[in-house]
């Protein structure tokens, strides 16, 4: 799904930009998600179930980008 990036100002005054990830961020995104999985019991995956595979992460990013009803921010 196409998403136009948006910049917003938080109550704290800090500005954030909400946007779709770039392919160059795949490793960082995968590491972030694996960190969430490792440090919580409320997500439906274990680290063993979420592969540490950059090719898989790029494929997932592409699927979100091409989907008509899903988005990855």
Secondary structure, 3 states (H helix, E strand, C coil): CCCCCEEEECCCCCEEEECCCCHHHHHHHHHHHHHHHHCCCCCCCCCCCCCCCHHHHHHHHHHHHHCCCCCCC
